[in-house]
């Protein structure tokens, strides 16, 4: 097998539990906020405990702006293909081209029959699926002639095609047996198995069947994207698949892409911590390793990748400050006060690392400070003669990538506060949005480090306090003062975040609530952006030099 060169995709596989409907939708929003590409939902219409998958996907698509949605996989025996085709096309139109179609032949025939569906044998289910694909594709040919598919299981005779999706919707088949794999190679745009049923040892043979079927149909094997539903834990020795620290996941998934051609990884988890860790710690590493290998493992290729400009929607320091609601209300707006950023005698990032931390521009919006920046310690000066491997460069870049996500969230919080103060949004709605963000879901200490501190800013800081910081202390005792100071600032940021939440609660009841809310938001902006710049300045080089675990 080989790498088929597909763009990497990462997403989640959620359980549509009806009595936790709001939580399911919140997890989908978290999937987007964490920077993942795709959310998928299992489809078992005979399961009374589950929400209807297509309705749920429609709600998710309406509440997100970039996230692709797909059933994982649609139960064709209970979704007539002509109707399903129109449902898919309609949601694709309404979502701006963000729908894909995971499709299955059906299983659990007792349940299907219990709600009025056909009871088919496994072989009949495969035949019906092939007919269904023919119907779906014909229905998407808007403007064409009448659809005529005279199948044994699906007969559509004279239907007018349309509407057409606004993009080429991928049909991804959940396939495991030879006939289904053969159909995938001949007809499908993607293969969507689960690791639980298609383990690592089985992938090569399954891929071979798909490749041979594609070639036999006059297609290229690369015409079929390879997706993979995965599950795992961030604990364990790392000897088993996806049972260990994040760097184990990174290596194993990158290897699957480069050697087995898998290019989309869909995390089967309803745990927000797992989703955030997957997005923040695994995804960037897999992308870096695969990009480096595809570029011939040249250091220059990795340097160019880590120095890529941020997307316009990602909030940089300037972006977050310019989103201030105070900027639209001059009478109440505090004056931006430049602060002298203390000079450093150590720390810093050498040019050879190829990673550029976001600098602190010294602008302060609030008239108070929660800490004295002149007392911040610095770490050891980097060795100017040292060179860095592509993997080390990727480790250094990882911290900046995580921080960029937090800066983007800060800009979003400022936008929400602006809407609240202008009367366009209810404070309770804003609090609900903010509470689904990374910075409010977990402890403010990089991932999984300080469980004892209540609802601090992010998984990122939890991970720093409980895993990364102890590692850095052990690996280089010269970093102890810096790490201690960063932990202290994490706790202070928690209190500032709580202040924003209290200000949102008090906004309606207090006459000057808008002033208090803006002041709380300005203080969060000052402290968060200052802290992130300080942390990058001091830790990017040690992370590259010492590793992340």
C-alpha positions as CSV (number, residue, x, y, z in Angstrom):
1,X,0.0,0.0,0.0
2,X,1.0,3.6,-0.3
3,X,-0.1,7.1,0.6
4,X,-2.8,8.2,-1.9
5,X,-2.0,11.9,-1.2
6,X,-5.5,12.9,0.0
7,X,-5.9,16.0,2.1
8,X,-6.1,15.0,5.8
9,X,-9.4,15.3,7.6
10,X,-10.2,14.9,11.3
11,X,-13.6,14.7,12.9
12,X,-15.8,13.2,15.6
13,X,-18.3,10.3,15.7
14,X,-21.1,11.2,18.1
15,X,-23.8,9.1,19.7
16,X,-27.2,10.7,19.2
17,X,-28.6,10.0,22.6
18,X,-32.1,11.6,22.8
19,X,-32.1,12.4,26.5
20,X,-28.8,14.3,26.1
21,X,-29.8,16.2,22.9
22,X,-28.4,19.5,24.0
23,X,-25.1,17.9,24.9
24,X,-24.8,16.2,21.6
25,X,-25.3,19.5,19.7
26,X,-22.8,21.1,22.1
27,X,-20.2,18.4,21.3
28,X,-20.7,19.1,17.6
29,X,-20.1,22.8,18.2
30,X,-17.0,21.9,20.2
31,X,-15.8,19.8,17.2
32,X,-15.9,22.9,15.1
33,X,-14.4,25.2,17.8
34,X,-11.5,22.8,18.3
35,X,-10.7,23.2,14.7
36,X,-11.8,19.7,13.4
37,X,-13.2,19.3,10.0
38,X,-16.1,16.8,10.3
39,X,-18.8,15.6,12.6
40,X,-20.6,12.3,12.0
41,X,-23.5,10.6,13.7
42,X,-24.5,6.9,13.7
43,X,-27.8,6.1,12.1
44,X,-30.1,3.5,13.7
45,X,-33.7,4.6,13.1
46,X,-35.1,1.6,15.0
47,X,-33.3,2.6,18.2
48,X,-35.8,4.4,20.4
49,X,-33.1,6.0,22.5
50,X,-31.6,7.9,19.6
51,X,-32.4,11.1,17.9
52,X,-33.2,10.9,14.2
53,X,-29.8,11.3,12.5
54,X,-30.9,13.4,9.6
55,X,-32.8,15.9,11.7
56,X,-29.8,16.1,14.1
57,X,-27.3,16.7,11.3
58,X,-29.6,19.5,10.0
59,X,-29.6,21.2,13.4
60,X,-25.8,20.8,13.7
61,X,-25.2,22.2,10.2
62,X,-27.4,25.2,11.1
63,X,-25.5,25.9,14.2
64,X,-22.0,25.7,12.7
65,X,-20.3,27.5,9.8
66,X,-17.4,25.4,8.6
67,X,-18.1,21.9,9.9
68,X,-18.8,19.1,7.4
69,X,-21.6,16.7,8.5
70,X,-22.3,13.1,7.5
71,X,-24.2,10.1,8.8
72,X,-21.8,7.3,9.9
73,X,-23.4,5.5,8.1
74,X,-27.0,6.1,6.7
75,X,-29.2,3.0,7.0
76,X,-30.4,2.7,3.4
77,X,-33.1,0.0,4.1
78,X,-35.0,2.6,6.1
79,X,-34.1,5.7,4.0
80,X,-35.5,5.3,0.4
81,X,-32.7,6.3,-1.9
82,X,-34.7,8.9,-4.0
83,X,-35.8,10.6,-0.8
84,X,-32.4,10.4,0.8
85,X,-30.8,11.9,-2.3
86,X,-33.1,15.0,-2.0
87,X,-32.5,15.2,1.8
88,X,-28.7,15.2,1.2
89,X,-28.9,17.8,-1.6
90,X,-31.2,20.1,0.4
91,X,-28.9,20.1,3.4
92,X,-25.9,20.6,1.1
93,X,-27.6,23.6,-0.4
94,X,-28.6,25.1,2.9
95,X,-25.2,24.5,4.5
96,X,-23.2,25.9,1.7
97,X,-21.8,22.5,0.5
98,X,-20.9,20.9,3.9
99,X,-22.6,17.5,3.6
100,X,-21.1,14.1,2.8
101,X,-23.0,10.8,2.6
102,X,-21.8,7.8,4.6
103,X,-23.9,4.9,3.4
104,X,-24.4,1.4,4.6
105,X,-26.3,-1.7,3.4
106,X,-28.0,-2.2,6.7
107,X,-27.7,-4.6,9.6
108,X,-29.8,-5.6,12.6
109,X,-32.6,-6.8,10.3
110,X,-34.9,-7.5,13.2
111,X,-34.9,-3.9,14.2
112,X,-35.3,-2.7,10.6
113,X,-38.3,-5.1,10.1
114,X,-39.8,-4.0,13.4
115,X,-40.3,-0.4,12.1
116,X,-41.6,-1.4,8.7
117,X,-38.4,-1.9,6.7
118,X,-37.5,-4.9,4.5
119,X,-36.0,-8.0,6.0
120,X,-33.1,-8.8,3.7
121,X,-30.3,-11.3,3.7
122,X,-26.8,-9.9,3.8
123,X,-26.4,-10.6,0.0
124,X,-29.7,-8.9,-0.7
125,X,-28.6,-5.9,1.3
126,X,-25.5,-5.5,-0.8
127,X,-27.5,-5.7,-4.0
128,X,-30.0,-3.1,-2.7
129,X,-27.1,-0.8,-1.8
130,X,-25.7,-0.9,-5.3
131,X,-29.2,-0.1,-6.8
132,X,-29.5,2.7,-4.2
133,X,-26.3,4.3,-5.2
134,X,-27.4,4.3,-8.8
135,X,-30.7,6.0,-7.8
136,X,-29.0,8.6,-5.6
137,X,-26.5,9.7,-8.3
138,X,-29.2,9.9,-10.9
139,X,-31.4,12.0,-8.6
140,X,-28.5,14.5,-8.2
141,X,-28.3,15.0,-12.0
142,X,-30.6,18.1,-11.9
143,X,-31.7,19.0,-15.4
144,X,-31.2,15.6,-16.8
145,X,-33.8,13.1,-18.1
146,X,-36.3,11.2,-15.9
147,X,-34.7,8.8,-13.5
148,X,-35.3,5.2,-14.4
149,X,-33.7,2.5,-12.2
150,X,-35.6,-0.8,-12.5
151,X,-34.0,-2.6,-9.6
152,X,-35.1,-5.7,-7.7
153,X,-35.1,-3.7,-4.5
154,X,-35.3,-0.1,-5.6
155,X,-37.5,0.9,-8.5
156,X,-37.6,4.6,-9.5
157,X,-39.3,5.1,-12.8
158,X,-39.9,8.5,-14.2
159,X,-38.9,10.7,-11.2
160,X,-37.6,14.2,-12.0
161,X,-34.1,14.6,-10.8
162,X,-33.0,17.4,-8.5
163,X,-32.2,19.4,-6.6
164,X,-28.5,19.0,-7.2
165,X,-26.1,19.4,-4.3
166,X,-23.9,22.5,-4.5
167,X,-20.7,20.5,-4.3
168,X,-19.7,16.9,-5.3
169,X,-21.0,15.0,-2.3
170,X,-18.9,12.1,-1.4
171,X,-20.5,8.7,-1.0
172,X,-18.5,6.8,1.6
173,X,-19.3,3.2,2.2
174,X,-19.1,1.3,5.4
175,X,-17.7,-1.9,4.0
176,X,-15.9,-5.0,5.4
177,X,-16.7,-8.1,3.3
178,X,-15.4,-8.7,-0.2
179,X,-18.5,-7.8,-2.2
180,X,-18.9,-4.5,-0.3
181,X,-15.2,-3.7,-0.7
182,X,-15.4,-4.5,-4.4
183,X,-18.4,-2.1,-4.7
184,X,-16.4,0.5,-2.9
185,X,-13.6,0.3,-5.4
186,X,-16.0,0.4,-8.4
187,X,-18.6,3.0,-7.3
188,X,-17.8,4.9,-4.1
189,X,-15.9,8.1,-3.3
190,X,-14.7,6.8,0.0
191,X,-14.3,3.8,2.3
192,X,-15.5,4.3,5.9
193,X,-14.7,1.4,8.2
194,X,-14.3,1.3,12.0
195,X,-11.1,0.1,13.7
196,X,-13.2,-2.2,15.9
197,X,-14.3,-4.2,12.8
198,X,-11.3,-3.5,10.5
199,X,-8.2,-3.8,12.6
200,X,-4.7,-2.8,11.5
201,X,-3.9,-6.3,10.4
202,X,-6.9,-6.4,8.1
203,X,-6.4,-3.1,6.4
204,X,-3.8,-4.2,3.8
205,X,-6.0,-7.0,2.4
206,X,-9.1,-4.8,2.4
207,X,-7.3,-2.0,0.7
208,X,-6.0,-4.4,-2.0
209,X,-9.5,-5.5,-2.8
210,X,-10.7,-1.9,-3.2
211,X,-7.6,-1.0,-5.3
212,X,-8.1,-3.9,-7.7
213,X,-11.8,-3.2,-8.1
214,X,-11.1,0.4,-8.8
215,X,-8.5,-0.5,-11.5
216,X,-10.9,-3.1,-13.0
217,X,-13.6,-0.3,-13.3
218,X,-11.2,2.0,-15.1
219,X,-10.6,4.1,-12.0
220,X,-7.5,5.0,-10.0
221,X,-7.2,3.6,-6.4
222,X,-6.7,7.3,-5.4
223,X,-10.3,8.0,-6.5
224,X,-11.4,6.3,-3.2
225,X,-10.6,8.3,0.0
226,X,-9.8,6.0,3.0
227,X,-11.5,7.1,6.2
228,X,-11.2,5.4,9.6
229,X,-13.4,5.5,12.7
230,X,-11.1,5.3,15.7
231,X,-11.3,5.1,19.4
232,X,-8.6,5.0,22.1
233,X,-7.3,6.4,25.4
234,X,-4.6,8.8,26.3
235,X,-3.4,6.5,29.0
236,X,-1.4,3.3,28.7
237,X,2.0,2.2,27.6
238,X,1.6,3.0,24.0
239,X,2.2,-0.6,22.8
240,X,-1.4,-1.1,21.7
241,X,-3.0,1.0,19.0
242,X,-4.1,4.4,20.3
243,X,-3.5,3.4,23.9
244,X,-1.0,5.9,25.2
245,X,0.1,9.6,25.1
246,X,-0.8,11.9,22.3
247,X,2.6,11.5,20.6
248,X,1.9,7.8,20.3
249,X,-1.4,8.6,18.5
250,X,0.5,11.0,16.2
251,X,3.1,8.5,15.2
252,X,0.6,5.7,14.7
253,X,-1.9,7.7,12.6
254,X,0.8,9.3,10.5
255,X,2.1,5.9,9.8
256,X,-1.3,4.7,8.7
257,X,-1.6,7.6,6.3
258,X,1.9,7.1,4.8
259,X,1.8,3.3,4.6
260,X,-2.0,2.4,4.3
261,X,-3.3,5.5,2.6
262,X,-5.8,6.3,5.4
263,X,-6.5,10.1,5.3
264,X,-9.4,10.9,7.5
265,X,-9.6,10.0,11.2
266,X,-12.9,10.2,13.0
267,X,-12.8,10.0,16.8
268,X,-15.6,7.9,18.3
269,X,-16.0,9.7,21.6
270,X,-18.6,11.6,23.5
271,X,-16.0,13.0,26.0
272,X,-15.2,16.7,25.4
273,X,-11.8,16.2,27.0
274,X,-10.9,13.5,24.5
275,X,-12.2,15.7,21.6
276,X,-10.1,18.7,22.7
277,X,-7.0,16.6,23.3
278,X,-7.4,15.0,19.9
279,X,-7.7,18.4,18.2
280,X,-5.0,20.2,20.1
281,X,-2.4,17.5,20.6
282,X,-2.9,14.8,18.0
283,X,-4.1,16.5,14.8
284,X,-1.3,19.1,14.5
285,X,1.3,16.5,15.0
286,X,-0.1,14.1,12.4
287,X,-0.4,17.0,9.9
288,X,3.2,18.0,10.5
289,X,4.6,14.5,10.1
290,X,2.6,13.7,7.0
291,X,3.4,17.1,5.4
292,X,7.1,16.6,6.2
293,X,7.2,13.1,4.6
294,X,5.2,14.2,1.6
295,X,7.7,17.0,1.1
296,X,10.6,14.6,1.2
297,X,11.3,15.0,4.9
298,X,13.2,18.2,4.1
299,X,13.6,20.6,7.0
300,X,13.0,23.5,4.6
301,X,9.5,22.2,3.8
302,X,8.6,21.9,7.5
303,X,9.9,25.4,8.2
304,X,7.8,26.8,5.4
305,X,4.8,24.9,6.8
306,X,5.2,26.2,10.3
307,X,5.7,29.8,9.1
308,X,2.5,29.8,7.1
309,X,0.3,32.9,7.7
310,X,-2.7,32.4,10.0
311,X,-6.1,32.3,8.3
312,X,-7.9,35.6,8.4
313,X,-10.5,34.3,10.8
314,X,-7.9,33.3,13.4
315,X,-7.6,36.0,16.1
316,X,-4.1,37.3,16.5
317,X,-3.2,39.8,19.2
318,X,-4.3,42.7,17.1
319,X,-7.5,40.9,15.9
320,X,-8.6,40.2,19.5
321,X,-8.1,43.7,20.6
322,X,-9.8,45.2,17.5
323,X,-12.9,43.1,18.3
324,X,-13.4,45.1,21.5
325,X,-16.9,46.3,22.1
326,X,-15.4,49.4,23.7
327,X,-14.1,50.4,20.3
328,X,-17.6,51.0,19.1
329,X,-18.5,53.1,22.1
330,X,-16.0,56.0,22.5
331,X,-17.7,57.5,25.5
332,X,-17.1,54.4,27.6
333,X,-13.9,53.2,26.0
334,X,-10.7,53.1,28.0
335,X,-7.7,54.5,26.3
336,X,-5.2,51.9,25.1
337,X,-2.2,52.3,27.3
338,X,1.0,50.9,26.0
339,X,3.0,49.0,28.6
340,X,6.7,48.6,28.4
341,X,7.3,44.9,27.9
342,X,10.2,43.9,30.1
343,X,13.5,43.1,28.3
344,X,14.7,39.5,28.7
345,X,18.1,38.2,29.3
346,X,17.4,34.6,28.5
347,X,14.7,32.4,26.9
348,X,13.7,33.4,23.4
349,X,13.4,31.4,20.2
350,X,16.4,31.1,17.9
351,X,15.9,31.7,14.1
352,X,17.2,28.1,13.4
353,X,14.0,26.7,15.0
354,X,11.9,28.3,12.3
355,X,9.0,29.1,14.6
356,X,7.9,32.7,15.3
357,X,6.1,33.3,18.6
358,X,3.4,36.0,18.7
359,X,4.9,39.0,20.3
360,X,3.3,41.1,23.1
361,X,2.7,44.5,21.5
362,X,2.5,46.2,24.9
363,X,-1.1,47.5,24.5
364,X,-3.3,47.3,27.5
365,X,-7.0,48.0,27.6
366,X,-7.8,47.8,31.3
367,X,-6.7,50.2,34.0
368,X,-5.6,47.4,36.4
369,X,-3.2,44.5,36.1
370,X,-3.4,41.2,37.8
371,X,0.3,40.6,37.9
372,X,3.6,42.5,37.7
373,X,5.1,41.7,34.4
374,X,8.5,43.0,35.5
375,X,8.9,40.1,37.9
376,X,8.6,37.4,35.2
377,X,11.6,35.1,35.2
378,X,13.3,34.0,32.0
379,X,14.7,30.6,31.0
380,X,18.2,29.7,29.7
381,X,19.4,31.3,26.6
382,X,19.2,28.9,23.6
383,X,22.4,27.6,22.0
384,X,22.9,29.7,18.9
385,X,24.8,26.8,17.2
386,X,22.1,24.2,17.7
387,X,20.0,22.9,14.8
388,X,16.5,21.3,15.0
389,X,15.0,18.3,13.3
390,X,11.7,18.5,11.6
391,X,10.1,16.7,14.5
392,X,11.5,19.2,17.0
393,X,10.4,22.1,14.8
394,X,6.8,20.6,14.8
395,X,6.9,20.3,18.6
396,X,7.9,23.9,18.9
397,X,5.1,25.0,16.5
398,X,2.5,23.0,18.4
399,X,2.3,25.4,21.3
400,X,1.8,28.4,19.0
401,X,-0.9,26.4,17.1
402,X,-2.8,25.7,20.4
403,X,-2.4,29.4,21.5
404,X,-3.7,30.6,18.1
405,X,-6.9,28.6,18.8
406,X,-7.3,30.4,22.1
407,X,-6.7,33.8,20.5
408,X,-9.4,32.9,18.0
409,X,-11.8,32.1,20.9
410,X,-10.9,35.4,22.6
411,X,-11.9,37.3,19.5
412,X,-15.2,35.3,19.5
413,X,-15.8,36.1,23.2
414,X,-15.3,39.8,22.5
415,X,-17.8,39.6,19.6
416,X,-20.4,37.9,21.8
417,X,-19.9,40.6,24.5
418,X,-20.3,43.3,21.9
419,X,-23.6,41.8,20.9
420,X,-24.7,41.6,24.5
421,X,-23.9,45.2,25.2
422,X,-25.6,46.4,22.0
423,X,-28.8,44.5,22.9
424,X,-28.5,42.1,20.0
425,X,-28.0,39.0,22.2
426,X,-29.3,37.8,25.5
427,X,-26.5,37.4,28.2
428,X,-27.7,33.9,28.9
429,X,-27.2,32.9,25.2
430,X,-23.7,34.4,25.3
431,X,-22.8,32.5,28.5
432,X,-24.1,29.3,26.8
433,X,-21.8,29.9,23.8
434,X,-18.8,30.7,25.9
435,X,-19.3,27.7,28.1
436,X,-18.8,25.4,25.1
437,X,-15.5,26.9,24.2
438,X,-12.2,25.3,25.0
439,X,-11.3,28.0,27.4
440,X,-14.3,27.3,29.6
441,X,-14.6,23.5,29.4
442,X,-11.6,22.5,31.5
443,X,-9.0,23.7,33.9
444,X,-6.9,26.6,32.7
445,X,-3.7,24.6,32.5
446,X,-3.0,22.9,29.2
447,X,-5.0,19.8,29.0
448,X,-5.1,17.5,32.0
449,X,-2.9,19.0,34.6
450,X,-4.7,20.8,37.4
451,X,-8.0,19.0,38.1
452,X,-8.3,20.8,41.4
453,X,-8.9,24.2,39.9
454,X,-12.5,24.8,39.0
455,X,-13.3,25.6,35.4
456,X,-10.2,27.4,34.4
457,X,-9.5,28.5,30.8
458,X,-8.6,25.4,28.8
459,X,-7.6,21.9,28.3
460,X,-4.3,23.4,27.0
461,X,-3.5,24.7,30.5
462,X,-4.6,21.6,32.2
463,X,-2.2,19.6,30.1
464,X,0.6,22.0,30.9
465,X,0.2,21.9,34.6
466,X,-0.2,18.2,35.1
467,X,2.0,16.7,32.4
468,X,4.1,19.1,30.4
469,X,5.2,21.3,33.3
470,X,6.5,18.5,35.5
471,X,8.3,17.1,32.5
472,X,10.0,20.4,31.8
473,X,11.0,20.8,35.5
474,X,12.6,17.4,35.5
475,X,14.3,17.7,32.1
476,X,15.8,21.2,32.7
477,X,15.8,22.5,36.3
478,X,16.7,26.0,34.9
479,X,13.1,26.2,33.7
480,X,11.6,25.8,37.2
481,X,11.1,29.5,37.9
482,X,9.5,30.0,34.5
483,X,7.2,27.0,34.9
484,X,6.2,28.1,38.5
485,X,5.3,31.6,37.2
486,X,3.3,30.2,34.3
487,X,1.3,28.1,36.7
488,X,0.6,31.1,38.9
489,X,-0.6,33.0,35.9
490,X,-2.9,30.1,34.9
491,X,-4.7,30.4,38.2
492,X,-5.0,34.2,37.9
493,X,-6.5,33.8,34.4
494,X,-9.1,31.5,35.9
495,X,-10.2,34.2,38.2
496,X,-10.4,36.7,35.4
497,X,-12.6,34.4,33.4
498,X,-14.9,34.0,36.3
499,X,-15.1,37.8,36.4
500,X,-16.4,37.8,32.9
501,X,-19.0,35.3,33.7
502,X,-20.1,37.3,36.8
503,X,-20.3,40.4,34.7
504,X,-22.6,38.7,32.2
505,X,-24.9,37.6,35.0
506,X,-25.0,41.1,36.5
507,X,-25.4,42.9,33.1
508,X,-29.2,43.0,33.2
509,X,-29.6,43.9,36.9
510,X,-27.0,46.6,37.3
511,X,-27.4,50.1,35.8
512,X,-23.7,50.3,34.9
513,X,-23.6,46.6,33.9
514,X,-22.3,47.4,30.4
515,X,-19.3,49.2,31.9
516,X,-18.4,46.3,34.2
517,X,-18.8,43.8,31.4
518,X,-16.5,45.8,29.1
519,X,-14.0,46.2,31.9
520,X,-14.0,42.5,32.6
521,X,-13.5,41.7,28.9
522,X,-10.7,44.2,28.6
523,X,-8.9,42.6,31.6
524,X,-9.3,39.1,30.1
525,X,-7.9,40.4,26.8
526,X,-4.9,42.0,28.5
527,X,-4.1,39.0,30.8
528,X,-4.6,36.2,28.2
529,X,-2.7,37.8,25.3
530,X,0.2,38.8,27.6
531,X,0.4,35.4,29.1
532,X,0.3,33.5,25.8
533,X,3.1,35.7,24.4
534,X,5.2,35.1,27.5
535,X,4.6,31.4,27.5
536,X,5.6,31.1,23.8
537,X,8.7,33.2,24.3
538,X,9.9,30.9,27.1
539,X,8.7,27.5,26.1
540,X,8.8,27.1,22.3
541,X,12.5,26.4,22.3
542,X,12.5,24.0,25.4
543,X,9.6,22.1,23.9
544,X,11.5,21.6,20.7
545,X,14.7,20.7,22.6
546,X,13.2,18.5,25.3
547,X,10.1,17.1,23.8
548,X,6.5,17.3,25.1
549,X,6.4,14.3,27.4
